[in-house]
């Protein structure tokens, strides 16, 4: 499906301030309005994007020009993104947080970066809603007892060798199966200080 779109750049009115952002949009006027709204709005998810920090540090969005580079009909969104990336490379756009076209490596790097952020968000959510989540989990186990027991049985079968593997406790150096180590640490080694050689 063809798309009529605009590729644009944002640069500072002061030629001494080197910074360039390249983007693409189907509606130039609306996109310009959104840039103006998000650069200085702490509630916006784009507030800490490189371009917005740069705008704030260099006189605000009013100190920047948003100019059309190319306006044309593209065969599809992919073609539009490829041309946007071409201009990002040509103009040395240093304010773009991401590439217009993501490579497999970019996607994997984003997953790793977001995984840590999601874990922190989950920990915050869990600490605020611990009782509610515990109750919900308990109810699910009661309602799905057979399914839960079957899952545990399959897990034990699949990981039998790993669970029976012998390991040494770091605190008391007692050798136990991996399966019983957490219980051992919790009840027997909790107050024992580490062995000093």
C-alpha positions as CSV (number, residue, x, y, z in Angstrom):
1,X,0.0,0.0,0.0
2,X,1.5,3.3,-1.0
3,X,2.1,6.1,1.5
4,X,2.4,9.8,0.9
5,X,5.0,10.9,3.5
6,X,7.5,13.6,4.4
7,X,11.1,13.1,5.5
8,X,12.3,16.1,7.6
9,X,15.2,17.3,9.6
10,X,15.4,19.4,12.7
11,X,18.5,21.6,13.2
12,X,19.4,24.6,15.4
13,X,18.9,28.1,14.0
14,X,22.3,28.9,15.5
15,X,24.9,27.4,13.1
16,X,27.4,27.1,16.0
17,X,25.2,24.5,17.7
18,X,25.7,21.2,15.9
19,X,22.8,18.8,16.2
20,X,20.6,17.2,13.7
21,X,17.5,15.0,13.9
22,X,15.9,13.3,10.9
23,X,12.4,11.8,11.0
24,X,9.5,10.8,8.7
25,X,5.8,11.5,9.0
26,X,2.5,11.3,7.0
27,X,1.4,14.6,8.5
28,X,4.2,17.3,8.8
29,X,2.1,19.9,10.7
30,X,0.9,17.4,13.3
31,X,4.4,16.0,13.7
32,X,5.8,19.5,14.3
33,X,3.1,20.2,16.9
34,X,3.9,16.9,18.7
35,X,7.7,17.7,18.7
36,X,6.8,21.0,20.4
37,X,4.5,19.3,22.9
38,X,6.8,16.5,23.9
39,X,10.2,18.2,24.2
40,X,9.3,20.0,27.5
41,X,6.7,17.7,29.0
42,X,8.1,15.5,31.8
43,X,5.0,13.2,31.5
44,X,5.9,12.3,27.9
45,X,7.7,9.0,27.2
46,X,9.9,11.0,24.8
47,X,11.0,13.5,27.4
48,X,14.4,12.0,28.0
49,X,15.1,11.2,24.3
50,X,18.4,12.6,23.1
51,X,16.7,15.2,20.8
52,X,14.4,16.6,23.5
53,X,17.3,16.9,26.0
54,X,19.3,18.7,23.3
55,X,16.4,21.0,22.5
56,X,16.0,22.0,26.2
57,X,19.7,22.5,26.7
58,X,19.9,24.8,23.6
59,X,17.1,27.3,23.9
60,X,14.0,25.2,23.5
61,X,12.2,24.0,20.3
62,X,11.7,27.6,19.2
63,X,15.4,27.8,18.6
64,X,15.2,25.0,16.0
65,X,14.1,24.7,12.4
66,X,12.0,21.8,11.2
67,X,12.5,21.5,7.4
68,X,11.2,19.2,4.8
69,X,13.9,17.2,3.1
70,X,11.8,15.2,0.8
71,X,8.0,14.7,0.2
72,X,6.8,11.9,-2.0
73,X,4.8,8.8,-2.3
74,X,6.5,5.6,-1.0
75,X,5.5,2.1,-2.0
76,X,5.3,1.1,1.7
77,X,6.5,2.0,5.2
78,X,9.6,0.0,4.8
79,X,10.7,2.0,1.8
80,X,10.0,5.2,3.7
81,X,12.1,4.0,6.6
82,X,14.9,3.0,4.3
83,X,15.0,6.5,2.8
84,X,14.8,8.1,6.2
85,X,17.8,6.0,7.3
86,X,19.7,7.1,4.1
87,X,19.2,10.7,5.2
88,X,20.2,10.0,8.8
89,X,23.5,8.6,7.5
90,X,24.0,11.3,4.9
91,X,23.4,14.2,7.3
92,X,25.1,12.6,10.2
93,X,22.0,12.9,12.4
94,X,23.3,12.7,15.9
95,X,20.1,13.2,17.8
96,X,18.3,10.1,16.6
97,X,18.1,7.6,19.4
98,X,17.4,4.7,17.1
99,X,17.9,3.8,13.5
100,X,14.9,4.1,11.2
101,X,15.4,0.5,10.0
102,X,16.4,-1.8,12.9
103,X,18.9,-4.6,12.2
104,X,18.7,-7.9,14.0
105,X,21.5,-6.8,16.2
106,X,19.6,-3.5,17.1
107,X,16.5,-5.6,18.0
108,X,18.5,-7.9,20.3
109,X,20.3,-4.9,21.9
110,X,16.9,-3.3,22.6
111,X,15.6,-6.5,24.2
112,X,18.6,-6.7,26.5
113,X,18.2,-3.0,27.4
114,X,14.5,-3.3,28.0
115,X,14.7,-6.5,30.0
116,X,16.5,-4.7,32.9
117,X,14.0,-1.9,32.8
118,X,11.1,-4.3,32.8
119,X,12.5,-6.1,35.7
120,X,12.8,-2.9,37.7
121,X,9.3,-1.9,36.8
122,X,8.0,-5.3,37.8
123,X,9.8,-5.2,41.2
124,X,8.2,-1.8,41.9
125,X,4.8,-3.1,40.9
126,X,5.3,-6.3,43.0
127,X,6.3,-4.4,46.1
128,X,3.2,-2.2,45.8
129,X,0.8,-5.1,45.1
130,X,2.4,-8.0,47.0
131,X,-0.7,-9.0,48.9
132,X,-3.0,-8.8,45.9
133,X,-0.6,-10.8,43.7
134,X,0.0,-13.5,46.4
135,X,-3.8,-13.9,46.8
136,X,-4.2,-14.1,43.1
137,X,-1.5,-16.7,42.7
138,X,-2.9,-18.8,45.6
139,X,-6.4,-18.7,44.0
140,X,-5.0,-19.8,40.7
141,X,-3.2,-22.7,42.3
142,X,-6.4,-23.8,44.0
143,X,-8.5,-23.5,40.9
144,X,-5.8,-25.2,38.7
145,X,-4.4,-27.8,41.2
146,X,-4.2,-30.6,38.7
147,X,-2.5,-28.5,36.1
148,X,-0.1,-27.1,38.7
149,X,0.8,-30.6,40.0
150,X,1.3,-31.9,36.5
151,X,3.6,-29.0,35.7
152,X,5.7,-29.7,38.8
153,X,5.8,-33.4,38.1
154,X,7.1,-32.8,34.5
155,X,9.6,-30.2,35.8
156,X,11.0,-32.7,38.3
157,X,11.3,-35.4,35.7
158,X,13.0,-33.1,33.2
159,X,15.5,-31.7,35.7
160,X,16.1,-34.9,37.8
161,X,19.8,-35.0,37.1
162,X,20.3,-31.3,37.7
163,X,18.3,-31.4,41.0
164,X,20.3,-34.4,42.3
165,X,23.7,-32.9,41.4
166,X,25.9,-32.5,44.4
167,X,27.1,-29.0,45.3
168,X,28.9,-27.5,48.3
169,X,27.4,-24.9,50.6
170,X,29.5,-21.7,50.6
171,X,28.9,-21.0,54.3
172,X,29.4,-24.4,56.0
173,X,30.9,-26.4,53.1
174,X,28.4,-29.2,53.6
175,X,27.8,-31.2,50.4
176,X,24.2,-31.6,49.4
177,X,22.0,-32.1,46.4
178,X,21.1,-28.9,44.5
179,X,17.5,-29.7,45.2
180,X,17.9,-29.4,49.0
181,X,20.4,-26.5,49.0
182,X,17.9,-23.6,49.3
183,X,16.1,-25.3,52.2
184,X,19.5,-25.9,53.9
185,X,20.6,-22.3,53.5
186,X,17.3,-21.0,54.7
187,X,17.0,-23.1,57.8
188,X,20.5,-24.2,58.8
189,X,23.0,-21.7,57.4
190,X,21.1,-18.5,57.8
191,X,23.0,-17.4,60.9
192,X,26.3,-19.2,60.3
193,X,29.1,-16.9,59.3
194,X,31.1,-17.9,56.2
195,X,34.1,-20.3,56.7
196,X,37.4,-18.5,56.7
197,X,40.4,-20.5,55.5
